[in-house]
Amino acid sequence: MKQVMITGADGQLGKALLELVPDGYTTLPANRATLDITSDSAVRQWCNDNKPSAIINAAAYTAVDKAESDTELASLVNEQGAGNLARAAAEHDIPIVQVSTDFIFNGRKGSPYLPEDSADPLSIYGATKLGGEQLVLAEAASRATIIRTAWVYNESGSNFVTTMLRLMAERDSLSVVADQVGTPTNVNGLADACWNCLAKEVRGIHHWTDAGVASWYDFAHIIQQTALDLGLLNREIPVLPIPASQYPTPAVRPTMSVLDKTSTWAALQCEPIHWQVQLRTALEKLVR
């Protein structure tokens, strides 16, 4: 039985990883209360004491806008923390899966990003996640797997889907950015991809989201239509498309950050599932 260290165990992805453990694995959860990943000595001691067979790093500083003014902490968690875990993986000769983001790209390519495309982050969040990737690859080398993802949500917690459902119940209309394009990702699919990368010993840089493409406006529109169909909302409100310039944020976001998953689907031998299908699956859980 392989014991896998799951960092960020209290987060959206961490919880999904703990719920979807495949046969042959057990988990060693770690959260901020039990392990400071920004401390190299703490990480080494934890790994020496617990002797994991692998590491999935789901811990991250993900407050994209706040990171613009909280640069030091974002760097400590996303870069130094990832590097510490990768160093421990190398010392124990075990694999590490590092979860990264589409925000390492500038969004100007005009077509889906391949894993080998050049990075050019526009935000502190994107820059620190890229720094984390680079440290993991440098420290863990052939033991490292990088999984870049985007627009992750589940049916609970704090994310775009739950925020839209709340606002659609509270407001008479809603304006949503229509000129930023990417792909929504159900966290359960991402968790499965992480586990499959370990099981199939898939190494290197890979991309994972659900299939298809959407703007934030498209995403919001389908959230409302699906929620109405399932009885989660009892009235329809106008959802209005606006340009990002009408919704300024501290962090600059990529205009088109669609990730090409072709090589990942082939490596994991899995069929792509469209984001609208995955969204409905998530919202059906709320009905139940």
Secondary structure as UniProt FT lines:
FT   STRAND          2..7
FT   TURN            9..10
FT   HELIX           12..19
FT   TURN            23..24
FT   STRAND          25..30
FT   TURN            32..34
FT   TURN            37..38
FT   HELIX           40..50
FT   STRAND          54..57
FT   TURN            64..65
FT   HELIX           66..68
FT   HELIX           71..75
FT   HELIX           76..81
FT   HELIX           82..92
FT   STRAND          96..101
FT   HELIX           102..104
FT   TURN            115..116
FT   HELIX           124..140
FT   HELIX           141..143
FT   STRAND          144..149
FT   STRAND          152..153
FT   HELIX           160..170
FT   STRAND          174..177
FT   STRAND          181..182
FT   STRAND          185..186
FT   HELIX           187..199
FT   TURN            200..201
FT   STRAND          204..207
FT   STRAND          214..215
FT   HELIX           216..230
FT   STRAND          239..242
FT   HELIX           244..246
FT   HELIX           262..268
FT   HELIX           275..287
//
